[in-house]
Amino acid sequence: MEIKNISIANDFSKVPAGRFYNDGPYSGEKFRKEFLVEPLRDRNVEKIIINLNGLCGVGSSFWDEAFVSLITEDGFSYDEVTAKIEFTCSDDDTLIPLLKGYLKEAKNV
């Protein structure tokens, strides 16, 4: 089984922003579709560890589109997403609970 490590700041952008592709080159939609959907579907990927360190001022529209839309748009269940995705962050101790809260809200949609 494979563990996929993704650093948003290093592998995508230090300043990701926007919800959709037409909002800019580092949107939540682009991150979700290009970094998350395939590994979530891949049965050989056991965990996706997402490093949140090094980010600057990320808005809620990015987070919502990147992670909540996995459940509301791509058809993954809350349990699938939370079992496979793990967040790490030493820069900001509020970020992981915030993202987990977004996912819990999507569970009830």
Residue, then its C-alpha position, 0 to 999 in steps of 0.5 A: m500500500e502506498i502513502k501519498n504525501i502532498s505539501i500544498a505550499n511546495d507542490f501546489s502554491k504557497v498562496p492558493a486562492g479561489r474556488f473554481y478554475n476560472d478564479g485563478p491558477y491555484s484554485g480549490e477545484k484545480f487542487r481537488k481534481e489534480f491532486l486528490v480525486e485520483p489518489l482517493r479512488d486508487r485502492n493502492v493508496e492507503k493514506i494521503i497525508i496533506n501538509l498544510n505548513g507554509l501557506c499564507g492566508v488561504g480563504s474558505s472558498f479554496w478549502d471548501e472546494a478542495f475538500v468539501s466538494l470531494i463529498t458534495e460533488d465527487g461522490f466520496s463519502y465522509d468516511e472514505v475521505t476522513a479515513k484516507i486523508e490525514f492533515t499535518c500542520s505545525d504552523d497553525d494549530t487552528l487549521i486542522p480542526l477548521l478543515k475537519g469541521y468543514l468535512k463534518e458539515a459536508k457529511n450532513v448535506 
